[in-house]
Amino acid sequence: MIEARGLTKTFGRTMAVEDLSFTVRPGGVTGFLGPNGAGKSTTMRMLLGLDNPTRGEALINGRPYRQLDRPLTQVGALLDANWIHPNRSARAHLRYLAASNRIPARRVDEVLETVGLTAVARRAAGKFSLGMKQRLGLAGALLGDPKVLLFDEPVNGLDPEGIFWVRNFMKSLAAEGRTVLVSSHLLSEMALTADHLIVIGRGRMIAEASTADFIARSTRSTVRVRSPRLDELAGALQQAGVAVTPADGALVVTDTPIERVGDIAAAAGVPLHELSQQSGSLEEAFIQLTGDAVEYGRSRSVPGGPIAPLAGGPAGVTPGGTTR
Ligand SMILES: Nc1ncnc2c1ncn2[C@@H]1O[C@H](COP(=O)(O)OP(=O)(O)OP(=O)(O)O)[C@@H](O)[C@H]1O
């Protein structure tokens, strides 16, 4: 199980994560969703003991990462697929990781097989394609057969085949009863992968729900209706208790079946020039939801503090292929 309790991180005067609390349970893929700069990587880094929380707790199986014994056997992670020694073979890279956690060397061949890298195990990992590096990172995460897995944007930059493979791989890990937390800035991707969503923006919790609920709520469809007697139509709809919003010479009606809108117009004797169902795309819904929370290179400041320029990207990032 993964838990964040009042988790907060400030970098100087920048509030990266603010009072975040959530629990990620086993047996499903939980999507950790948020626009760029929302605080996903910072949260993951705190869960993996790579950053210290300013306040609050980040727990894996009830303990801070640094208190875990042989951490690779409890939690595996993929933060950055490029975290490999370029001249070391895939096998040597995994052997080195295994030794650091007293994991038997034979396990290396097992995980190479699991991710389909056996044939290239002796090749220098630096020459791998991104998709192969990603698989190597996943192999590293699985070395200790951990029950908890964290993946930061695992499909970024992959081709469709790679995306398909990683998606199914994450699902199969969850189906084995593991706790899988995977970050992404794409709702459309998470809609295909995750059972549950934690959505953050500007470091704060925006929504937590099952993926199905979240999508149903966010893509609530509307009806667009146009008439040469728009005021009369608006009056008739309002009288029937239907909420309408004027938009570009038309009316937008929410939470009402299209048939009812047509019936109300007919009963009022108002001619219609358009009666159409509109359903927003997932990404539109996501942008709407997190719109206020998007950070376009602006810094966000700790309440009361002056706005400070950011010191660039995350500094001091070290382990990526897996946790140590
Ligand atoms: N080491 C650091 N020093 C200063 N600011 C940082 C550091 N790490 C992260 N930040 C800032 O904290 C905020 C959250 O960044 P973070 O990388 O966690 O977001 P993210 O959701 O993972 O974004 P992305 O999808 O772009 O990776 C951003 O404003 C970022 O610039």
The ligand as a Tripos MOL2 file, in Angstrom:
@<TRIPOS>MOLECULE
LIG
   31    33     1     0     0
SMALL
NO_CHARGES

@<TRIPOS>ATOM
      1 N1         14.5860   20.4660   -7.3380 N.pl3     1 LIG1
      2 C1         13.6840   21.4320   -7.5860 C.ar      1 LIG1
      3 N2         13.9820   22.7280   -7.3330 N.ar      1 LIG1
      4 C2         13.0870   23.7000   -7.5530 C.ar      1 LIG1
      5 N3         11.8370   23.5040   -8.0180 N.ar      1 LIG1
      6 C3         11.4820   22.2480   -8.2970 C.ar      1 LIG1
      7 C4         12.3670   21.1310   -8.0970 C.ar      1 LIG1
      8 N4         11.7170   19.9970   -8.4440 N.ar      1 LIG1
      9 C5         10.4920   20.3680   -8.8560 C.ar      1 LIG1
     10 N5         10.3410   21.7000   -8.7710 N.ar      1 LIG1
     11 C6          9.1170   22.4610   -9.0850 C.3       1 LIG1
     12 O1          8.0480   21.8600   -8.4060 O.3       1 LIG1
     13 C7          6.8990   21.8570   -9.2210 C.3       1 LIG1
     14 C8          6.4050   20.4320   -9.4300 C.3       1 LIG1
     15 O2          7.3000   19.7580  -10.3060 O.3       1 LIG1
     16 P1          7.1900   18.2160  -10.6610 P.3       1 LIG1
     17 O3          8.3550   17.8830  -11.5150 O.co2     1 LIG1
     18 O4          6.9840   17.4280   -9.4300 O.co2     1 LIG1
     19 O5          5.8450   18.1870  -11.5080 O.3       1 LIG1
     20 P2          5.2910   17.0500  -12.4740 P.3       1 LIG1
     21 O6          3.8280   16.9790  -12.2200 O.co2     1 LIG1
     22 O7          6.0680   15.8130  -12.3120 O.co2     1 LIG1
     23 O8          5.5380   17.6820  -13.8940 O.3       1 LIG1
     24 P3          6.0150   17.0030  -15.2750 P.3       1 LIG1
     25 O9          4.8260   16.2490  -15.8150 O.co2     1 LIG1
     26 O10         6.3400   18.2120  -16.1010 O.co2     1 LIG1
     27 O11         7.1990   16.1480  -14.9680 O.co2     1 LIG1
     28 C9          7.2550   22.5980  -10.4930 C.3       1 LIG1
     29 O12         6.9320   23.9460  -10.3060 O.3       1 LIG1
     30 C10         8.7430   22.3800  -10.5700 C.3       1 LIG1
     31 O13         9.3490   23.3880  -11.3260 O.3       1 LIG1
@<TRIPOS>BOND
     1     1     2 1
     2     2     3 ar
     3     2     7 ar
     4     3     4 ar
     5     4     5 ar
     6     5     6 ar
     7     6     7 ar
     8     6    10 ar
     9     7     8 ar
    10     8     9 ar
    11     9    10 ar
    12    10    11 1
    13    11    12 1
    14    11    30 1
    15    12    13 1
    16    13    14 1
    17    13    28 1
    18    14    15 1
    19    15    16 1
    20    16    17 2
    21    16    18 1
    22    16    19 1
    23    19    20 1
    24    20    21 2
    25    20    22 1
    26    20    23 1
    27    23    24 1
    28    24    25 2
    29    24    26 1
    30    24    27 1
    31    28    29 1
    32    28    30 1
    33    30    31 1
@<TRIPOS>SUBSTRUCTURE
     1 LIG1         1 GROUP 0 **** ****
